[in-house]
Each structure stands twice: as C-alpha cells, then as structure tokens.
Amino acid sequence: MLSCEHEGKAVAEIIYGDVNPSGCMPITYPKDTGNVMTPYRHRVSTQCATGDYCEPQWTFGHGLSNTNFTYSDMSISATNVTSSSDSVNVSVTVTNSGSVAGQETVMLFLTQPYRSISVPEVKQLKKFSKISLDAGASQTVTFELTAADWSVYYPQARV
C-alpha cells in the first residue's frame, strides 16, 4: 500500500474533516514480519512463526471513520436449507450513531464448522454492501445467500 503523488492532499482532507474515510483493509496486516503468510480466513494460530497466537495489527475489513456505526436486529430467514434452489436472507440494521455523515461497508462472513476437514477457513467473506448514512440515520441491509455461497468443490471426495 504505497502512497502516490496525491497522498498529501488526501491526508490533509481527512485531517481537516473535508473527507470522512471509509476504506477497508483488503488484507490482514501482520503485527510481526514473521507472520506475513497468515491468510485472513485461517485460524489465528495457523502458520504462526512467533508462537501459538498470531494477533494481527489490522484484520481483513478493518477501517477507520470519523463517525461510529452500530449493528442491531440481525435476522435470518431460514435455519435449514433442504434444496439447492433454496435461499437464505440475512438482514441487519445499521445506524450511524456518530455526529457526522459517513459510509460503512457491511460485510457478511460465513463459517462452516462441519467442512473443516476439506476447507480450513474459519470465515469467508461472502457478501458486502457499502452504504451512506447521515448522522442518526438507520438502514436495513439484506443479503441473499444461495446454494452457490456455501458450496465447495472437493474433487478428492468426489463432491
């Protein structure tokens, strides 16, 4: 993440409050150079060169803002899926609880503990949505998950 010739202007706009930052980390940034190979979706202790627990400096999706957002009223439309044509809707209400307008990236991660033998990921980013909210405003974000979102190709098991 190298800066460019416009870095000075961008930093000044953030410092003076002309721009409210809303970007998110596209990677997990390690706290120690010995842990550079730890992917965001693996268990924290996986591939850790410095010990059993590799706490990152910044996690995948981390970001800063001049305002605060709260999440509430999460709901899931179904807990059992019986057909590949079924879908599941996940909704959450996001509120800008700060004093200035801002943008928030709402991320939906999936965890599938029963697939840990074939797929080692602890969590996978499956859906995201970037929303803009004025101070005090709320918005409900809904994601639709289909069979493709939790499917896996595992040729060794002929699945």
Contact map, one row per residue, 1 for C-alpha under 8 A:
111000000000000000000000000000000000000000000000000000000000000000000000000000000000000000000000000000000000000000000000000000000000000000000000000000000000000
111100000000000000000000000000000000000000000000000000000000000000000000000000000000000000000000000000000000000000000000000000000000000000000000000000000000000
111111100000000000000000000000000000000000000000000000000000000000000000000000000000000000000000000000000000000000000000000000000000000000000000000000000000000
011111100000000000000000000000000000000000000000000000000000000000000000000000000000000000000000000000000000000000000000000000000000000000000000000000000000000
001111110000000000000000000000000000000000000000000000000000000000000000000000000000000000000000000000000000000000000000000000000000000000000000000000000000000
001111111100000000000000000000000000000000000000000000000000000000000000000000000000000000000000000000000000000000000000000000000000000000000000000000000000000
001111111110000000000000000000000000000000000000000000000000000000000000000000000000000000000000000000000000000000000000000000000000000000000000000000000000000
000011111111000000000000000000000000000000000000000000000000000000000000000000000000000000000000000000000000000000000000000000000000000000000000000000000000000
000001111111100000000000000000000000000000000000000000000000000000000000000000000000000000000000000000000000000000000000000000000000000000000000000000000000000
000001111111110000000000000000000000000000000000000000000000000000000000000000000000000000000000000000000000000000000000000000000000000000000000000000000000000
000000111111111000000000000000000000000000000000000000000000000000000000000000000000000000000000000000000000000000000000000000000000000000000000000000000000000
000000011111111100000000000000000000000000000000000000000000000000000000000000000000000000000000000000000000000000000000000000000000000000000000000000000000000
000000001111111111100000000000000000000000000000000000000000000000000000000000000000000000000000000000000000000000000000000000000000000000000000000000000000000
000000000111111111111000000000000000000000000000000000000000000000000000000000000000000000000000000000000000000000000000000000000000000000000000000000000000000
000000000011111111000000000000000000000000000000000000000000000000000000000000000000000000000000000000000000000000000000000000000000000000000000000000000000000
000000000001111111100000000000000000000000000000000000000000000000000000000000000000000000000000000000000000000000000000000000000000000000000000000000000000000
000000000000111111110000000000000000000000000000000000000000000000000000000000000000000000000000000000000000000000000000000000000000000000000000000000000000000
000000000000111111110000000000000000000000000000000000000000000000000000000000000000000000000000000000000000000000000000000000000000000000000000000000000000000
000000000000110111111000000000000000000000000000000000000000000000000000000000000000000000000000000000000000000000000000000000000000000000000000000000000000000
000000000000010011111100000000000000000000000000000000000000000011000000000000000000000000000000000011100000000000000000000000000000000000000000000000000000000
000000000000010000111110000000000000000000000000000000000000000111000000000000000000000000000000000001000000000000000000000000000000000000000000000000000000000
000000000000000000011111000000000000000000000000000000000000001110000000000000000000000000000000000001111000000000000000000000000000000000000000000000000000000
000000000000000000001111100000000000000000000000000000000000001100000000000000000000000000000000000000000000000000000000000000000000000000000000000000000000000
000000000000000000000111110000000000000000000000000000000001111100000000000000000000000000000000000000001000000000000000000000000000000000000000000000000000000
000000000000000000000011111100000000000000000000000000000111111000000000000000000000000000000000000000000000000000000000000000000000000000000000000000000000000
000000000000000000000001111100000000000000000000000000000001100000000000000000000000000000000000000000000000000000000000000000000000000000000000000000000000000
000000000000000000000000111110000000001100000000000000000011100000000000000000000000000000000000000000000000000000000000000000000000000000000000000000000000000
000000000000000000000000111111000000011100000000000000011111100000000000000000000000000000000000000000000000000000000000000000000000000000000000000000000000000
000000000000000000000000001111100001000000000000000000011111000000000000000000000000000000000000000000000000000000000000000000000000000000000000000000000000000
000000000000000000000000000111111011010000000000000000111100000000000000000000000000000000000000000000000000000000000000000000000000000000000000000000000000000
000000000000000000000000000011111010000000000000000001111100000000000000000000000000000000000000000000000000000000000000000000000000000000000000000000000000000
000000000000000000000000000001111111000000000000000000010000000000000000000000000000000000000000000000000000000000000000000000000000000000000000000000000000000
000000000000000000000000000001111111000000000000000000000000000000000000000000000000000000000000000000000000000000000000000000000000000000000000000000000000000
000000000000000000000000000000011111100000000001110000000000000000000000000000000000000000000000000000000000000000000000000000000000000000000000000000000000000
000000000000000000000000000001111111110000000011110001000000000000000000000000000000000000000000000000000000000000000000000000000000000000000000000000000000000
000000000000000000000000000011011111110000000000000000000000000000000000000000000000000000000000000000000000000000000000000000000000000000000000000000000000000
000000000000000000000000000000000111111000000010000000000000000000000000000000000000000000000000000000000000000000000000000000000000000000000000000000000000000
000000000000000000000000000101000011111101010111000000000000000000000000000000000000000000000000000000000000000000000000000000000000000000000000000000000000000
000000000000000000000000001100000000111111000000000000000000000000000000000000000000000000000000000000000000000000000000000000000000000000000000000000000000000
000000000000000000000000001100000000011111000000000000000011000000000000000000000000000000000000000000000000000000000000000000000000000000000000000000000000000
000000000000000000000000000000000000001111100000000000000000000000000000000000000000000000000000000000000000000000000000111100000000000000000000000000000000000
000000000000000000000000000000000000011111110100000000000000000000000000000000000000000000000000000000000000000000000001111000000000000000000000000000000000000
000000000000000000000000000000000000000011111100000000000000000000000000000000000000000000000000000000000000000000000000110000000000000000000000000000000000000
000000000000000000000000000000000000010001111101000011100000000000000000000000000000000000000000000000000000000000000000000000000000000000000000000000000000000
000000000000000000000000000000000000000000111111001111000000000000000000000000000000000000000000000000000000000000000000000000000000000000000000000000000000000
000000000000000000000000000000000000010001111111000100000000000000000000000000000000000000000000000000000000000000000000000000000000000000000000000000000000000
000000000000000000000000000000000010110000001111100000000000000000000000000000000000000000000000000000000000000000000000000000000000000000000000000000000000000
000000000000000000000000000000000110010000011111111111000000000000000000000000000000000000000000000000000000000000000000000000000000000000000000000000000000000
000000000000000000000000000000000110000000000011111000000000000000000000000000000000000000000000000000000000000000000000000000000000000000000000000000000000000
000000000000000000000000000000000110000000000001111111000000000000000000000000000000000000000000000000000000000000000000000000000000000000000000000000000000000
000000000000000000000000000000000000000000001001111111000000000000000000000000000000000000000000000000000000000000000000000000000000000000000000000000000000000
000000000000000000000000000000000000000000001101011111000000000000000000000000000000000000000000000000000000000000000000000000000000000000000000000000000000000
000000000000000000000000000000000000000000011001011111100000000000000000000000000000000000000000000000000000000000000000000000000000000000000000000000000000000
000000000000000000000000000000100010000000011001011111110000000000000000000000000000000000000000000000000000000000000000000000000000000000000000000000000000000
000000000000000000000000000001100000000000010000000011111000000000000000000000000000000000000000000000000000000000000000000000000000000000000000000000000000000
000000000000000000000000000111110000000000000000000001111110000000000000000000000000000000000000000000000000000000000000000000000000000000000000000000000000000
000000000000000000000000000111100000000000000000000000111110000000000000000000000000000000000000000000000000000000000000000000000000000000000000000000000000000
000000000000000000000000100111100000000000000000000000011111010000000000000000000000000000000000000000000000000000000000000000000000000000000000000000000000000
000000000000000000000000101110000000000100000000000000011111110000000000000000000000000000000000000000000000000000000000000000000000000000000000000000000000000
000000000000000000000001111110000000000100000000000000000111110000000000000000000000000000000000000000000000000000000000000000000000000000000000000000000000000
000000000000000000000001111100000000000000000000000000000011111000000000000000000000000000000000000000000000000000000000000000000000000000000000000000000000000
000000000000000000000001100000000000000000000000000000000111111100000000000000000000000000000000000000000000000000000000000000000000000000000000000000000000000
000000000000000000000111100000000000000000000000000000000000111110000000000000000000000000000000000000000000000000000000000000000000000000000000000000000000000
000000000000000000001111000000000000000000000000000000000000011111000000000000000000000000000000000000000000000000000000000000000000000000000000000000000000000
000000000000000000011100000000000000000000000000000000000000001111110000000000000000000000000000000001000000000000000000000000000000000000000000000000000000000
000000000000000000011000000000000000000000000000000000000000000111110000000000000000000000000000010101000000000000000000000000000000000000000000000000000000000
000000000000000000000000000000000000000000000000000000000000000011111000000000000000000000000001111111000000000000000000000000000000000000000000000000000000000
000000000000000000000000000000000000000000000000000000000000000011111100000000000000000000000001110000000000000000000000000000000000000000000000000000000000000
000000000000000000000000000000000000000000000000000000000000000000111110000000000000000000000111110000010000000000000000000000000000000000000000000000000000000
000000000000000000000000000000000000000000000000000000000000000000011111000000000000000000000111100000000000000000000000000000000000000000000000000000000000000
000000000000000000000000000000000000000000000000000000000000000000001111110000000000000000011110000000000000000000000000000000000000000000000000000000000000000
000000000000000000000000000000000000000000000000000000000000000000000111110000000000000000011100000000000000000000000000000000000000000000000000000000000000000
000000000000000000000000000000000000000000000000000000000000000000000011111000000000000000111000000000000000000000000000000000000000000000000000000000000000000
000000000000000000000000000000000000000000000000000000000000000000000011111100000000000001111000000000000000000000000000000000000000000000000000000000000000000
000000000000000000000000000000000000000000000000000000000000000000000000111110000000000001110000000000000000000000000000000000000000000000000000000000000000000
000000000000000000000000000000000000000000000000000000000000000000000000011111100000000111100000000000000000000000000000000000000000000000000000000000000000000
000000000000000000000000000000000000000000000000000000000000000000000000001111100000000111000000000000000000000000000000000000000000000000000000000000000000000
000000000000000000000000000000000000000000000000000000000000000000000000000111111000000110000000000000000000000000000000000000000000000000000000000000000000000
000000000000000000000000000000000000000000000000000000000000000000000000000111111000000000000000000000000000000000000000000000000000000000000000000000000000000
000000000000000000000000000000000000000000000000000000000000000000000000000001111100000000000000000000000000000000000000000000000000000000000000000000000000000
000000000000000000000000000000000000000000000000000000000000000000000000000001111111011100000000000000000000000000000000000000000000000000000000000000000000000
000000000000000000000000000000000000000000000000000000000000000000000000000000011111010000000000000000000000000000000000000000000000000000000000000000000000000
000000000000000000000000000000000000000000000000000000000000000000000000000000001111110000000000000000000000000000000000000000000000000000000000000000000000000
000000000000000000000000000000000000000000000000000000000000000000000000000000001111110000000000000000000000000000000000000000000000000000000000011000000000000
000000000000000000000000000000000000000000000000000000000000000000000000000000000011111000000000000000000000000000000000000000000000000000000000011000000000000
000000000000000000000000000000000000000000000000000000000000000000000000000000001111111100000000000000000000000000000000000000000000000000000000011000000000000
000000000000000000000000000000000000000000000000000000000000000000000000000000001000111110000000000000000000000000000000000000000000000000000001111000000000000
000000000000000000000000000000000000000000000000000000000000000000000000000111001000011111000000000000000000000000000000000000000000000000000001110000000000000
000000000000000000000000000000000000000000000000000000000000000000000000000111000000001111100000000000000000000000000000000000000000000000000111100000000000000
000000000000000000000000000000000000000000000000000000000000000000000000011110000000000111110000000000000000000000000000000000000000000000000111100000000000000
000000000000000000000000000000000000000000000000000000000000000000000000111100000000000011111000000000000000000000000000000000000000000000011110000000000000000
000000000000000000000000000000000000000000000000000000000000000000000011111000000000000001111100000000000000000000000000000000000000000000011100000000000000000
000000000000000000000000000000000000000000000000000000000000000000000011110000000000000000111110000000000000000000000000000000000000000001111000000000000000000
000000000000000000000000000000000000000000000000000000000000000000001111000000000000000000011111000000000000000000000000000000000000000001111000000000000000000
000000000000000000000000000000000000000000000000000000000000000000001110000000000000000000001111100000000000000000000000000000000000100111100000000000000000000
000000000000000000000000000000000000000000000000000000000000000000111100000000000000000000000111110011000000000000000000000000000000111111000000000000000000000
000000000000000000000000000000000000000000000000000000000000000000111100000000000000000000000011111000000000000000000000000000000000001110000000000000000000000
000000000000000000000000000000000000000000000000000000000000000001111000000000000000000000000001111110000000000000000000000000000000001100000000000000000000000
000000000000000000000000000000000000000000000000000000000000000000100000000000000000000000000000111110000000000000000000000000000000001100000000000000000000000
000000000000000000000000000000000000000000000000000000000000000001100000000000000000000000000000011111000000000000000000000000000000011000000000000000000000000
000000000000000000010000000000000000000000000000000000000000000000100000000000000000000000000001011111100000000000000000000000000001111000000000000000000000000
000000000000000000011100000000000000000000000000000000000000000011100000000000000000000000000001000111110000000000000000000000000001111000000000000000000000000
000000000000000000010100000000000000000000000000000000000000000000000000000000000000000000000000000011111000000000000000000000000111100000000000000000000000000
000000000000000000000100000000000000000000000000000000000000000000001000000000000000000000000000000001111100000000000000000000000111100000000000000000000000000
000000000000000000000101000000000000000000000000000000000000000000000000000000000000000000000000000000111110000000000000000000011110000000000000000000000000000
000000000000000000000000000000000000000000000000000000000000000000000000000000000000000000000000000000011111000000000000000000011110000000001000000000000000000
000000000000000000000000000000000000000000000000000000000000000000000000000000000000000000000000000000001111100000000000000011111000000000000000000000000000000
000000000000000000000000000000000000000000000000000000000000000000000000000000000000000000000000000000000111110000000000000011110000000000000010000000000000000
000000000000000000000000000000000000000000000000000000000000000000000000000000000000000000000000000000000011111000000000001111100000000000000000000000000000000
000000000000000000000000000000000000000000000000000000000000000000000000000000000000000000000000000000000001111100000000001111000000000000000000000000000000000
000000000000000000000000000000000000000000000000000000000000000000000000000000000000000000000000000000000000111110000000111100000000000000000000000000000000000
000000000000000000000000000000000000000000000000000000000000000000000000000000000000000000000000000000000000011111110000011000000000000000000000000000000000000
000000000000000000000000000000000000000000000000000000000000000000000000000000000000000000000000000000000000001111110000010000000000000000000000000000000000000
000000000000000000000000000000000000000000000000000000000000000000000000000000000000000000000000000000000000000111111000000000000000000000000000000000000000000
000000000000000000000000000000000000000000000000000000000000000000000000000000000000000000000000000000000000000111111111000000000000000000000000000000000000000
000000000000000000000000000000000000000000000000000000000000000000000000000000000000000000000000000000000000000111111111100000000000000000000000000000000000000
000000000000000000000000000000000000000000000000000000000000000000000000000000000000000000000000000000000000000001111111000000000000000000000000000000000000000
000000000000000000000000000000000000000000000000000000000000000000000000000000000000000000000000000000000000000000111111000000000000000000000000000000000100000
000000000000000000000000000000000000000000000000000000000000000000000000000000000000000000000000000000000000000000111111100000000000000000000000000000000000000
000000000000000000000000000000000000000001000000000000000000000000000000000000000000000000000000000000000000000000111111110000000000000000000000000000000000000
000000000000000000000000000000000000000011100000000000000000000000000000000000000000000000000000000000000000001000010011111100000000000000000000000000000000000
000000000000000000000000000000000000000011100000000000000000000000000000000000000000000000000000000000000000001110000001111100000000000000000000000000000000000
000000000000000000000000000000000000000011000000000000000000000000000000000000000000000000000000000000000000111100000000111110000000000000000000000000000000000
000000000000000000000000000000000000000010000000000000000000000000000000000000000000000000000000000000000000111000000000111111000000000000000000000000000000000
000000000000000000000000000000000000000000000000000000000000000000000000000000000000000000000000000000000011110000000000001111110000000000000000000000000000000
000000000000000000000000000000000000000000000000000000000000000000000000000000000000000000000000000000000011110000000000000111110000000000000000000010000000000
000000000000000000000000000000000000000000000000000000000000000000000000000000000000000000000000000000000011100000000000000011111000000000000010000000000000000
000000000000000000000000000000000000000000000000000000000000000000000000000000000000000000000000000000001111000000000000000011111100000000000000000000000000000
000000000000000000000000000000000000000000000000000000000000000000000000000000000000000000000000000000001110000000000000000000111110000000001000000000000000000
000000000000000000000000000000000000000000000000000000000000000000000000000000000000000000000000000000111100000000000000000000011111000000000000000000000000000
000000000000000000000000000000000000000000000000000000000000000000000000000000000000000000000000000000111100000000000000000000001111100000000000000000000000000
000000000000000000000000000000000000000000000000000000000000000000000000000000000000000000000000000011110000000000000000000000000111110000000000000000000000000
000000000000000000000000000000000000000000000000000000000000000000000000000000000000000000000011000011110000000000000000000000000011111111100000000000000000000
000000000000000000000000000000000000000000000000000000000000000000000000000000000000000000000001000111000000000000000000000000000001111110000000000000000000000
000000000000000000000000000000000000000000000000000000000000000000000000000000000000000000000001111111000000000000000000000000000000111110000000000000000000000
000000000000000000000000000000000000000000000000000000000000000000000000000000000000000000000011111000000000000000000000000000000000111111000000000000000000000
000000000000000000000000000000000000000000000000000000000000000000000000000000000000000000000011100000000000000000000000000000000000111111100000000000000000000
000000000000000000000000000000000000000000000000000000000000000000000000000000000000000000001111000000000000000000000000000000000000100111110000000000000000000
000000000000000000000000000000000000000000000000000000000000000000000000000000000000000000001110000000000000000000000000000000000000100011111000000000000000000
000000000000000000000000000000000000000000000000000000000000000000000000000000000000000000111100000000000000000000000000000000000000000001111100000000000000000
000000000000000000000000000000000000000000000000000000000000000000000000000000000000000000111100000000000100000000000000000000001000000000111110000000000000000
000000000000000000000000000000000000000000000000000000000000000000000000000000000000000011110000000000000000000000000000000000000000000000011111000000000000000
000000000000000000000000000000000000000000000000000000000000000000000000000000000000000011100000000000000001000000000000000000100000000000001111100000000000000
000000000000000000000000000000000000000000000000000000000000000000000000000000000000001111000000000000000000000000000000000000000000000000000111110000000000000
000000000000000000000000000000000000000000000000000000000000000000000000000000000000001111000000000000000000000000000000000000000000000000000011111110000000000
000000000000000000000000000000000000000000000000000000000000000000000000000000000001111100000000000000000000000000000000000000000000000000000001111111000000000
000000000000000000000000000000000000000000000000000000000000000000000000000000000001111000000000000000000000000000000000000000000000000000000000111111100000000
000000000000000000000000000000000000000000000000000000000000000000000000000000000000000000000000000000000000000000000000000000000000000000000000111111100000000
000000000000000000000000000000000000000000000000000000000000000000000000000000000000000000000000000000000000000000000000000001000000000000000000111111100000000
000000000000000000000000000000000000000000000000000000000000000000000000000000000000000000000000000000000000000000000000000000000000000000000000011111110000000
000000000000000000000000000000000000000000000000000000000000000000000000000000000000000000000000000000000000000000000000000000000000000000000000001111111000000
000000000000000000000000000000000000000000000000000000000000000000000000000000000000000000000000000000000000000000000000000000000000000000000000000001111100001
000000000000000000000000000000000000000000000000000000000000000000000000000000000000000000000000000000000000000000000000000000000000000000000000000000111110001
000000000000000000000000000000000000000000000000000000000000000000000000000000000000000000000000000000000000000000000100000000000000000000000000000000011111111
000000000000000000000000000000000000000000000000000000000000000000000000000000000000000000000000000000000000000000000000000000000000000000000000000000001111111
000000000000000000000000000000000000000000000000000000000000000000000000000000000000000000000000000000000000000000000000000000000000000000000000000000000111111
000000000000000000000000000000000000000000000000000000000000000000000000000000000000000000000000000000000000000000000000000000000000000000000000000000000111111
000000000000000000000000000000000000000000000000000000000000000000000000000000000000000000000000000000000000000000000000000000000000000000000000000000000111111
000000000000000000000000000000000000000000000000000000000000000000000000000000000000000000000000000000000000000000000000000000000000000000000000000000011111111
